[in-house]
Amino acid sequence: GPMHFIKLDNYINLFKDVLFWKALKNTLFIGIIAHIPILLGGLVLAYILNSKLVKGQNIFKTIYFMPMVTSSVAISIIFMNLFGYNYGLINYLLSLFGEAPVNWLGGDGSLIKVAVIVMFAWKWIGWNMVIYLAGMQGISNDIYEAAEIDGATKWQILKKVTIPMVMPSITVCTFLTLTNSFKLFDQNLALTNGEPSKMSEM
């Protein structure tokens, strides 16, 4: 038929759609909760690798960064095997303690968020670690030596020196990770086998 200008009707219909608001709510929930292990875990890993006690830093950086360059579908398949009901590794470990298997990816869909948060955090924690590590290695050793001469403990150095000086890196990682949480779709689609009922319950 002939084309006609619909103005803002598509946006009006979108804001009237219940699934849109549900999807937005779930996206915000997953993005905010997943940020806790991503930001803190990345910071801890970067601090450990930045210490002189760890040898073979390049090997560890490669291992932790590997999920970022791995296919989203491949990651989803891995987590399907981890959270699977009948043959999942997590349910197998639970069975060793006499616990009943948990239907992570099925049932009423209430536990799918857990699998998605773990998957999202696992993928992004290594990327944040690399950014933090670059920020930490840019701190002059003279600052650490001055703090030690003044009698600062390791915790005080971390709190008063390291974290404030890597704050720009933390800010960048926070915004980029939050932005990418809004683009989280293909992993969810593969993890739930594209079943609308599961996707809507997330």
NUKOLTOR-271097 format. One record per residue (C-alpha): residue in one letter; x, y, z. Coordinates in steps of 0.05 Angstrom, whole numbers, padded with zeros to 5 digits, always signed. Example, Ala and Ser with C-alpha at 12.3 -4.5 7.8 and 13.67 -1.06 7.14 Angstrom:
<atoms>
a+00246-00090+00156;s+00273-00021+00143;
</atoms>
This chain:
<atoms>
g+00000+00000+00000;p+00020+00073-00004;m+00068+00098+00049;h+00043+00148+00101;f+00078+00185+00156;i+00062+00156+00225;k+00099+00209+00266;l+00114+00181+00336;d+00063+00124+00335;n+00117+00070+00339;y+00146+00101+00402;i+00077+00110+00432;n+00061+00037+00419;l+00129+00017+00449;f+00116+00054+00514;k+00048+00020+00518;d+00078-00049+00510;v+00083-00087+00576;l+00140-00130+00551;f+00182-00068+00536;w+00179-00045+00608;k+00192-00115+00633;a+00252-00122+00587;l+00278-00054+00610;k+00269-00072+00683;n+00306-00139+00674;t+00362-00105+00635;l+00373-00053+00689;f+00370-00107+00744;i+00421-00152+00708;g+00466-00093+00691;i+00467-00066+00762;i+00475-00132+00799;a+00528-00158+00750;h+00569-00095+00760;i+00585-00115+00832;p+00627-00177+00815;i+00652-00146+00750;l+00680-00083+00781;l+00704-00113+00847;g+00729-00178+00816;g+00767-00141+00761;l+00798-00095+00813;v+00820-00153+00857;l+00850-00192+00799;a+00886-00130+00773;y+00915-00116+00843;i+00939-00188+00849;l+00971-00188+00780;n+01003-00120+00793;s+01038-00148+00855;k+01107-00177+00847;l+01085-00243+00877;v+01052-00269+00813;k+01096-00298+00758;g+01073-00307+00686;q+01027-00247+00685;n+01017-00250+00610;i+00990-00321+00615;f+00939-00301+00668;k+00919-00238+00629;t+00907-00280+00568;i+00865-00331+00606;y+00822-00278+00640;f+00814-00237+00576;m+00796-00298+00533;p+00720-00294+00546;m+00718-00224+00513;v+00741-00252+00446;t+00700-00315+00450;s+00636-00323+00409;s+00573-00305+00447;v+00539-00368+00423;a+00598-00410+00446;i+00594-00377+00515;s+00520-00391+00518;i+00531-00465+00501;i+00583-00469+00557;f+00534-00440+00608;m+00478-00484+00582;n+00521-00543+00602;l+00537-00511+00669;f+00465-00494+00687;g+00431-00552+00652;y+00378-00589+00692;n+00395-00661+00678;y+00469-00659+00660;g+00492-00591+00685;l+00556-00588+00724;i+00526-00543+00778;n+00469-00591+00792;y+00519-00648+00793;l+00559-00613+00847;l+00495-00600+00885;s+00478-00674+00882;l+00544-00690+00916;f+00517-00653+00977;g+00450-00688+00973;e+00413-00629+00943;a+00358-00636+00891;p+00373-00609+00820;v+00353-00538+00806;n+00317-00519+00742;w+00360-00458+00728;l+00338-00447+00656;g+00267-00471+00661;g+00209-00473+00709;d+00178-00405+00721;g+00240-00370+00694;s+00257-00337+00760;l+00328-00366+00762;i+00348-00349+00691;k+00372-00281+00715;v+00423-00316+00759;a+00452-00353+00699;v+00453-00290+00656;i+00487-00249+00711;v+00541-00302+00721;m+00552-00308+00646;f+00555-00232+00636;a+00603-00223+00695;w+00647-00280+00672;k+00654-00248+00604;w+00669-00177+00626;i+00711-00186+00689;g+00774-00200+00649;w+00764-00138+00606;n+00758-00094+00667;m+00818-00128+00698;v+00862-00108+00638;i+00839-00035+00642;y+00851-00032+00717;l+00919-00065+00710;a+00940-00014+00658;g+00919+00042+00705;m+00957+00011+00764;q+01020+00001+00723;g+01017+00075+00705;i+01025+00095+00778;s+01096+00116+00794;n+01134+00072+00844;d+01158+00136+00878;i+01088+00147+00905;y+01086+00077+00935;e+01155+00086+00965;a+01136+00153+00996;a+01074+00121+01027;e+01115+00063+01055;i+01166+00112+01084;d+01108+00149+01118;g+01088+00083+01150;a+01026+00068+01109;t+01001-00004+01110;k+00984-00043+01047;w+00910-00031+01060;q+00921+00043+01069;i+00962+00046+01005;l+00907+00010+00967;k+00853+00055+00996;k+00890+00122+00994;v+00936+00114+00934;t+00918+00058+00886;i+00842+00064+00882;p+00840+00141+00877;m+00892+00140+00821;v+00856+00087+00781;m+00789+00121+00790;p+00789+00146+00717;s+00796+00073+00695;i+00740+00052+00742;t+00695+00107+00713;v+00708+00085+00642;c+00696+00011+00658;t+00632+00028+00694;f+00601+00065+00636;l+00625+00017+00583;t+00602-00045+00620;l+00534-00012+00635;t+00527+00007+00561;n+00542-00064+00539;s+00492-00092+00589;f+00438-00057+00546;k+00463-00095+00485;l+00458-00163+00520;f+00413-00203+00474;d+00446-00258+00434;q+00472-00294+00496;n+00402-00293+00527;l+00371-00318+00462;a+00420-00376+00457;l+00416-00392+00531;t+00340-00399+00530;n+00338-00432+00461;g+00298-00372+00437;e+00235-00394+00475;p+00189-00334+00484;s+00163-00358+00550;k+00232-00361+00581;m+00253-00294+00550;s+00191-00259+00577;e+00201-00287+00647;m+00272-00263+00652;
</atoms>
